[in-house]
Amino acid sequence: MRVFGRDLQEGDVVVLSGVNCRIQSILGGDSYRDLFTDKGYHLVKPGFTYTVLERGGVATKV
């Protein structure tokens, strides 16, 4: 998955809307879409949702 022109890999730390999140799993494929809500930044794929739990927190599957 590319964010701001970068390919994300497992363990990458990215800054999304001022929130540092560590991607726990490799998020790849064009089927992913980005979604920003008032509850945080979500990387969404059918059946899988990765969300920033807190500022500087870890993106985890829920």
N, CA, C and O atoms as a DFTB+ gen file, in Angstrom:
248 C
 N C O
     1  1       0.836      -1.182       0.000
     2  2       0.000       0.000       0.000
     3  2       0.876       1.238       0.000
     4  3       1.866       1.317       0.727
     5  1       0.499       2.199      -0.823
     6  2       1.284       3.429      -0.899
     7  2       0.559       4.550      -0.161
     8  3      -0.630       4.788      -0.369
     9  1       1.305       5.230       0.704
    10  2       0.779       6.391       1.411
    11  2       1.746       7.538       1.185
    12  3       2.930       7.425       1.502
    13  1       1.253       8.639       0.641
    14  2       2.093       9.804       0.357
    15  2       3.308       9.408      -0.475
    16  3       4.414       9.891      -0.232
    17  1       3.103       8.524      -1.464
    18  2       4.168       8.143      -2.378
    19  2       5.132       7.110      -1.846
    20  3       6.127       6.807      -2.504
    21  1       4.865       6.551      -0.660
    22  2       5.765       5.550      -0.081
    23  2       5.069       4.206      -0.001
    24  3       3.873       4.128       0.282
    25  1       5.825       3.150      -0.253
    26  2       5.309       1.807      -0.054
    27  2       5.471       1.442       1.412
    28  3       6.575       1.498       1.953
    29  1       4.376       1.071       2.051
    30  2       4.438       0.675       3.451
    31  2       4.875      -0.769       3.568
    32  3       4.466      -1.625       2.783
    33  1       5.707      -1.027       4.553
    34  2       6.114      -2.385       4.860
    35  2       5.901      -2.632       6.339
    36  3       5.725      -1.697       7.120
    37  1       5.917      -3.892       6.714
    38  2       5.693      -4.249       8.107
    39  2       6.695      -3.533       9.001
    40  3       7.896      -3.530       8.728
    41  1       6.192      -2.926      10.071
    42  2       7.053      -2.234      11.012
    43  2       7.304      -0.778      10.692
    44  3       7.904      -0.060      11.493
    45  1       6.846      -0.326       9.517
    46  2       7.040       1.077       9.169
    47  2       6.266       1.982      10.121
    48  3       5.160       1.658      10.551
    49  1       6.862       3.102      10.433
    50  2       6.167       4.133      11.200
    51  2       5.776       5.235      10.240
    52  3       6.624       5.790       9.541
    53  1       4.496       5.552      10.205
    54  2       4.015       6.574       9.293
    55  2       3.298       7.653      10.089
    56  3       2.797       7.406      11.186
    57  1       3.258       8.848       9.521
    58  2       2.529       9.949      10.135
    59  2       1.279      10.194       9.308
    60  3       1.363      10.545       8.131
    61  1       0.128      10.010       9.921
    62  2      -1.144      10.204       9.247
    63  2      -1.954      11.208      10.053
    64  3      -2.328      10.937      11.194
    65  1      -2.222      12.355       9.469
    66  2      -2.974      13.407      10.142
    67  2      -2.387      13.718      11.508
    68  3      -3.118      13.945      12.472
    69  1      -1.069      13.726      11.582
    70  2      -0.392      14.071      12.816
    71  2      -0.323      12.954      13.827
    72  3       0.184      13.148      14.932
    73  1      -0.822      11.789      13.471
    74  2      -0.813      10.655      14.394
    75  2       0.233       9.659      13.926
    76  3       0.179       9.183      12.792
    77  1       1.179       9.346      14.788
    78  2       2.185       8.339      14.453
    79  2       1.589       6.963      14.681
    80  3       1.114       6.663      15.776
    81  1       1.611       6.130      13.661
    82  2       1.105       4.778      13.856
    83  2       2.087       3.791      13.262
    84  3       2.628       4.004      12.177
    85  1       2.306       2.719      13.982
    86  2       3.182       1.665      13.501
    87  2       2.305       0.600      12.859
    88  3       1.406       0.042      13.490
    89  1       2.589       0.332      11.583
    90  2       1.802      -0.666      10.878
    91  2       2.246      -2.043      11.341
    92  3       3.398      -2.428      11.139
    93  1       1.335      -2.789      11.963
    94  2       1.682      -4.077      12.542
    95  2       1.749      -5.167      11.476
    96  3       2.550      -6.098      11.569
    97  1       0.912      -5.038      10.482
    98  2       0.888      -6.028       9.411
    99  2       1.134      -5.325       8.085
   100  3       0.856      -4.134       7.938
   101  1       1.658      -6.074       7.123
   102  2       1.855      -5.508       5.793
   103  2       0.477      -5.242       5.180
   104  3      -0.363      -6.137       5.084
   105  1       0.270      -3.993       4.769
   106  2      -0.996      -3.624       4.163
   107  2      -0.751      -3.426       2.679
   108  3      -0.249      -2.381       2.264
   109  1      -1.095      -4.407       1.890
   110  2      -0.797      -4.339       0.471
   111  2      -2.022      -4.580      -0.376
   112  3      -3.039      -5.086       0.097
   113  1      -1.908      -4.212      -1.620
   114  2      -2.990      -4.484      -2.549
   115  2      -3.861      -3.273      -2.804
   116  3      -4.079      -2.448      -1.917
   117  1      -4.349      -3.179      -4.008
   118  2      -5.162      -2.039      -4.394
   119  2      -6.553      -2.080      -3.782
   120  3      -7.308      -1.117      -3.910
   121  1      -6.907      -3.182      -3.115
   122  2      -8.246      -3.282      -2.551
   123  2      -8.379      -2.513      -1.245
   124  3      -9.479      -2.361      -0.714
   125  1      -7.249      -2.027      -0.726
   126  2      -7.319      -1.214       0.482
   127  2      -7.797       0.188       0.136
   128  3      -7.543       0.700      -0.955
   129  1      -8.493       0.794       1.087
   130  2      -8.860       2.191       0.909
   131  2      -8.606       2.917       2.222
   132  3      -8.604       2.313       3.295
   133  1      -8.394       4.207       2.117
   134  2      -8.141       5.017       3.294
   135  2      -9.447       5.648       3.766
   136  3     -10.276       6.058       2.954
   137  1      -9.621       5.721       5.076
   138  2     -10.819       6.325       5.644
   139  2     -10.431       7.087       6.893
   140  3      -9.844       6.519       7.814
   141  1     -10.756       8.372       6.930
   142  2     -10.476       9.150       8.132
   143  2     -11.791       9.512       8.797
   144  3     -12.681      10.074       8.157
   145  1     -11.919       9.192      10.086
   146  2     -13.113       9.539      10.839
   147  2     -12.696      10.281      12.092
   148  3     -11.508      10.390      12.395
   149  1     -13.680      10.793      12.820
   150  2     -13.374      11.517      14.048
   151  2     -12.845      10.579      15.131
   152  3     -12.344      11.039      16.157
   153  1     -12.950       9.286      14.914
   154  2     -12.457       8.312      15.889
   155  2     -11.025       7.887      15.593
   156  3     -10.429       7.128      16.357
   157  1     -10.477       8.371      14.497
   158  2      -9.107       7.997      14.177
   159  2      -8.950       7.632      12.724
   160  3      -9.894       7.717      11.939
   161  1      -7.753       7.225      12.374
   162  2      -7.429       6.888      10.996
   163  2      -7.543       5.387      10.807
   164  3      -6.945       4.614      11.556
   165  1      -8.302       4.977       9.817
   166  2      -8.524       3.560       9.571
   167  2      -7.990       3.172       8.194
   168  3      -8.182       3.899       7.220
   169  1      -7.330       2.046       8.122
   170  2      -6.975       1.451       6.834
   171  2      -7.930       0.278       6.664
   172  3      -7.907      -0.674       7.443
   173  1      -8.762       0.356       5.646
   174  2      -9.890      -0.559       5.553
   175  2      -9.770      -1.475       4.343
   176  3      -9.499      -1.016       3.234
   177  1      -9.969      -2.751       4.556
   178  2     -10.104      -3.740       3.500
   179  2     -11.296      -4.600       3.885
   180  3     -11.511      -4.832       5.075
   181  1     -12.068      -5.075       2.940
   182  2     -13.219      -5.909       3.290
   183  2     -12.836      -7.008       4.273
   184  3     -11.987      -7.852       3.984
   185  1     -13.471      -6.982       5.432
   186  2     -13.196      -7.991       6.451
   187  2     -12.055      -7.640       7.384
   188  3     -11.839      -8.338       8.375
   189  1     -11.314      -6.570       7.092
   190  2     -10.166      -6.207       7.920
   191  2     -10.175      -4.705       8.171
   192  3     -10.305      -3.914       7.238
   193  1     -10.038      -4.321       9.424
   194  2      -9.947      -2.901       9.751
   195  2      -8.755      -2.689      10.654
   196  3      -8.630      -3.335      11.694
   197  1      -7.879      -1.783      10.254
   198  2      -6.718      -1.427      11.063
   199  2      -6.931      -0.004      11.544
   200  3      -7.245       0.882      10.749
   201  1      -6.764       0.221      12.842
   202  2      -7.063       1.537      13.368
   203  2      -5.988       2.001      14.338
   204  3      -5.388       1.200      15.055
   205  1      -5.759       3.296      14.348
   206  2      -4.833       3.876      15.309
   207  2      -5.556       3.982      16.644
   208  3      -6.582       4.655      16.746
   209  1      -5.027       3.322      17.665
   210  2      -5.705       3.286      18.951
   211  2      -5.481       4.563      19.742
   212  3      -6.365       4.987      20.486
   213  1      -4.328       5.179      19.599
   214  2      -4.014       6.405      20.321
   215  2      -2.850       7.071      19.620
   216  3      -2.220       6.473      18.747
   217  1      -2.562       8.305      19.996
   218  2      -1.440       9.002      19.381
   219  2      -0.171       8.221      19.670
   220  3       0.136       7.925      20.825
   221  1       0.559       7.891      18.628
   222  2       1.761       7.099      18.794
   223  2       1.464       5.636      19.044
   224  3       2.363       4.860      19.370
   225  1       0.223       5.263      18.895
   226  2      -0.168       3.886      19.173
   227  2       0.093       2.959      18.007
   228  3       0.636       3.358      16.977
   229  1      -0.298       1.736      18.189
   230  2      -0.065       0.701      17.193
   231  2      -1.357       0.427      16.432
   232  3      -2.428       0.307      17.028
   233  1      -1.244       0.331      15.121
   234  2      -2.394      -0.045      14.310
   235  2      -2.594      -1.549      14.447
   236  3      -1.693      -2.331      14.142
   237  1      -3.754      -1.943      14.898
   238  2      -4.020      -3.360      15.128
   239  2      -5.290      -3.787      14.407
   240  3      -6.172      -2.976      14.128
   241  1      -5.358      -5.065      14.117
   242  2      -6.547      -5.609      13.471
   243  2      -7.657      -5.729      14.501
   244  3      -7.440      -6.232      15.604
   245  1      -8.851      -5.264      14.137
   246  2      -9.995      -5.374      15.033
   247  2     -11.155      -6.022      14.298
   248  3     -12.225      -6.208      14.877
